Amino acid sequence: MKTYLINLDRSPDRFEFFRNQAQTVGISFERIPAIDGRSLPETTWRSIVDERFEFQPISVYEVACFLSHKAIWEGMVRDRIAMAAIFEDDAILAPQIADTFRSIENAQVSFDLIKLETTLRSVVLAKSSVSLASGESLHKLRSWHGGTAGYVVSLEGARKLSKATNLISDQIDQAMFNPLSKISSSLNILQCKPAICIQKELLHRGQTETFASTIERKSTRRRLFRHGMLIDLRRLVKKLQQKALAKRLAKQPENFQAVVQMSSLERATQEQATRPSTVAA
């Protein structure tokens, strides 16, 4: 499995964190320097933003994150790479991830995206599934499941995503994994169950500044509305629509609702202790 890591030049500690894991679990990867929102000219990023967003306005840092992923999709299309795993540098990996990659490659299943991570939220999945030799199963993802810490994209998925994002209007996980998104609704998205990666910050929220989000946001503390009354009311309507959709889909006999657990979570977190690295990516 071709594997990419998105990492900011100003985050070498996060690179080391991921590289040590990759060495432990036995996968190789190519580092992709992330586009830094701090140095992205305003004229550049505003020229590619469609202000007719579906969910909420997008910031320069969120544009930079989106463009970092998009650069990989476009590279896959250019080089005709059949499928690839894409990770952000705060992902905790399950110990058996190399076996899972081999199983996905051998499964001959059709997909645009396979979501490898969990945010430990309740989601709706199709009951029918593809069983992997590594022990996981792949289910069609029916409801909203955010995050882009780890996923597999097929060549066809990369083509669709590249073509649909000439203009960027929403945060990348909303565009990719929110069923109310025009982009997401056009994709065949599978969920790996149990998940084989999770954001470190999600497990250890607030414990270390190093693994807090590098997407900088203005503080909205003590503000009644985060983006303004009309936008926040619109966001509320979208959230209510998401919940109503998930509730309706969960009642359908071909689906079920569950919290996607992290595979071997206890073992995975135990193996994340920093250790000297002897293998360069």
C-alpha positions in Angstrom: 0.0 0.0 0.0 1.4 3.3 -1.0 1.3 5.5 2.1 1.6 9.2 2.6 2.1 11.3 5.7 1.1 15.0 5.7 3.4 16.9 8.0 4.2 20.6 8.5 7.9 21.6 8.3 7.4 23.3 11.6 6.2 20.1 13.3 9.3 17.8 13.4 8.2 16.3 16.7 4.9 15.1 15.1 6.9 13.6 12.2 9.1 11.7 14.7 6.0 10.5 16.5 4.6 9.0 13.3 7.9 7.7 12.0 8.5 5.8 15.3 5.1 4.2 15.0 5.6 3.3 11.3 8.8 1.5 12.2 7.1 -0.4 15.0 4.1 -1.6 12.9 6.2 -2.2 9.8 5.0 0.2 7.2 7.0 2.6 5.0 5.6 6.0 4.0 6.4 9.1 2.0 6.3 12.4 3.8 4.4 15.2 2.0 5.2 18.7 3.3 1.9 20.2 4.4 0.9 23.6 3.0 1.2 26.1 5.9 -1.7 28.5 6.4 0.7 30.9 8.0 2.5 31.5 4.7 -0.3 31.1 2.2 -0.9 34.4 0.5 -4.4 35.8 1.0 -4.8 36.5 -2.7 -3.9 32.8 -3.4 -6.3 31.2 -1.0 -9.2 33.5 -1.5 -9.0 32.9 -5.3 -9.9 29.2 -4.8 -12.5 29.6 -2.1 -16.2 29.4 -3.1 -18.0 31.6 -0.5 -21.2 29.6 -1.1 -20.3 27.1 1.6 -22.6 24.3 2.6 -21.7 24.2 6.4 -19.7 27.2 7.5 -17.0 29.6 6.3 -13.5 28.2 5.7 -10.3 29.7 7.2 -6.9 30.0 5.5 -5.6 27.2 7.8 -8.5 24.9 6.7 -7.8 25.8 3.1 -4.1 24.9 3.6 -5.1 21.5 5.1 -7.5 20.8 2.2 -4.8 21.7 -0.4 -2.3 19.4 1.3 -4.7 16.4 0.8 -5.6 17.5 -2.6 -2.0 17.6 -3.7 -1.8 13.8 -3.0 -5.0 13.1 -4.9 -3.7 14.9 -7.9 -0.4 13.1 -7.7 -2.3 9.8 -7.6 -4.2 10.7 -10.8 -1.0 11.9 -12.5 0.9 8.7 -11.6 -2.1 6.4 -11.9 -1.6 5.0 -8.4 -4.4 2.4 -7.8 -4.9 3.2 -4.1 -3.1 4.9 -1.3 -3.4 5.4 2.5 -3.2 9.0 3.6 -2.4 10.0 7.2 -2.1 13.2 9.2 0.8 13.3 11.7 -1.2 12.9 14.9 -2.7 9.5 14.0 -2.2 6.6 16.4 -1.9 3.4 14.4 -3.1 -0.1 15.3 -0.3 -2.7 15.6 -1.7 -4.9 12.8 -2.1 -2.1 10.2 0.3 -3.6 7.7 -1.8 -6.8 7.6 -4.9 -4.7 7.2 -3.3 -2.9 4.2 -2.5 -6.2 2.5 -6.0 -7.4 3.2 -7.6 -4.3 1.6 -5.4 -4.7 -1.5 -6.4 -8.3 -1.8 -10.1 -7.8 -1.1 -10.9 -6.6 -4.6 -13.7 -4.4 -3.3 -15.0 -1.4 -5.1 -14.7 1.9 -3.2 -13.8 5.6 -3.5 -12.8 6.0 0.2 -12.2 3.7 3.1 -12.3 5.6 6.5 -9.6 4.0 8.6 -10.1 6.1 11.7 -12.7 6.5 14.4 -13.7 9.6 16.3 -15.6 7.3 18.8 -18.9 8.7 17.7 -22.1 6.7 17.0 -22.5 6.3 13.2 -24.8 4.4 10.9 -23.3 1.6 8.9 -24.7 -1.0 6.4 -25.1 -4.4 7.8 -23.7 -6.1 4.7 -19.9 -6.0 4.7 -16.7 -7.3 3.2 -14.6 -9.3 5.7 -10.9 -8.8 5.6 -8.4 -11.5 6.2 -6.8 -9.3 8.9 -10.0 -9.5 11.0 -11.7 -6.2 10.2 -14.8 -5.7 8.1 -15.7 -2.9 5.6 -19.2 -1.4 5.9 -20.8 1.3 3.7 -20.7 4.5 5.8 -24.2 5.9 5.9 -23.9 8.9 8.3 -21.6 11.7 9.3 -18.2 10.7 10.6 -15.7 13.5 10.7 -11.9 13.6 10.7 -9.2 13.0 8.1 -6.5 11.5 10.3 -6.4 8.3 8.2 -8.1 7.0 5.1 -7.5 4.9 1.9 -8.5 6.5 -1.4 -8.8 4.7 -4.7 -7.6 6.1 -8.0 -11.3 6.7 -9.0 -11.9 8.3 -5.7 -8.9 10.6 -6.2 -10.2 11.5 -9.6 -13.6 12.4 -8.2 -12.2 14.4 -5.3 -9.7 16.3 -7.5 -12.4 17.2 -10.1 -15.0 18.3 -7.4 -12.6 20.6 -5.5 -11.5 23.1 -8.1 -13.1 25.5 -5.7 -13.1 24.8 -2.0 -16.1 25.8 0.1 -16.0 23.7 3.3 -13.6 22.0 5.7 -12.1 18.8 4.3 -13.8 16.3 6.6 -17.2 17.9 6.0 -16.7 17.7 2.2 -15.5 14.1 2.3 -17.6 12.5 5.0 -20.8 14.5 5.6 -23.6 12.8 3.7 -25.3 16.2 3.3 -22.2 17.4 1.3 -22.6 17.4 -2.5 -19.1 15.9 -2.7 -19.5 13.2 -0.1 -22.9 12.1 -1.4 -21.3 11.3 -4.8 -18.7 9.0 -3.2 -18.7 5.3 -2.3 -17.4 5.4 1.3 -16.6 2.4 3.4 -15.8 2.3 7.1 -13.2 0.0 8.5 -14.6 -1.7 11.6 -12.9 -1.8 14.1 -10.9 1.3 13.1 -7.1 1.0 12.8 -6.2 4.6 13.6 -7.4 7.5 15.9 -6.2 11.0 16.5 -3.9 11.2 19.5 -5.5 14.5 20.6 -8.8 12.7 20.8 -7.4 10.2 23.3 -5.3 12.6 25.3 -7.2 15.9 24.9 -5.5 18.8 26.5 -2.5 16.8 27.8 0.1 18.1 25.4 0.2 21.2 23.2 2.4 19.3 20.7 -0.6 17.3 19.5 -3.3 19.9 19.6 -4.7 20.8 16.2 -2.3 22.8 14.0 -5.3 24.4 12.3 -5.3 27.7 14.1 -8.7 29.2 15.0 -9.8 32.5 16.5 -11.1 32.2 20.0 -14.8 32.4 20.2 -15.0 32.2 24.0 -17.8 34.4 25.5 -19.2 35.0 22.1 -22.9 34.3 21.7 -22.4 33.3 18.0 -19.3 31.7 16.7 -19.7 32.8 13.1 -22.6 35.3 13.3 -26.3 34.7 14.0 -27.3 33.7 10.5 -24.4 31.3 9.9 -24.7 29.7 13.3 -28.5 29.2 12.8 -27.7 27.6 9.5 -25.1 25.3 11.2 -27.7 24.3 13.7 -30.2 23.4 11.0 -27.5 21.3 9.3 -26.8 19.5 12.6 -30.4 18.8 13.1 -30.7 17.5 9.6 -27.7 15.2 10.2 -29.3 13.8 13.3 -32.6 13.3 11.7 -31.0 11.5 8.7 -28.9 9.2 11.0 -32.0 8.4 13.0 -34.0 7.6 9.9 -31.2 5.5 8.4 -30.6 3.6 11.6 -34.2 2.4 11.6 -33.8 0.8 8.2 -33.4 -3.0 8.4 -30.3 -3.0 6.2 -28.4 -0.7 8.6 -27.3 -0.5 12.2 -25.9 2.2 14.5 -22.8 1.8 16.6 -19.7 3.5 18.0 -16.8 2.4 15.9 -14.1 1.2 18.3 -10.4 1.4 17.8 -8.7 -2.0 17.1 -6.3 -3.1 19.8 -6.6 0.4 21.4 -4.9 -0.6 24.7 -2.1 -2.3 22.9 -1.7 0.5 20.4 -1.4 3.2 23.0 1.1 1.2 25.0 3.3 0.9 21.9 3.4 4.7 21.3 6.1 5.4 23.9 8.9 7.4 22.3 11.8 5.1 21.2 15.0 5.9 19.3 14.4 5.6 15.5 16.9 3.9 13.3 15.0 3.9 10.0 14.5 7.0 8.0 11.4 7.4 5.9 
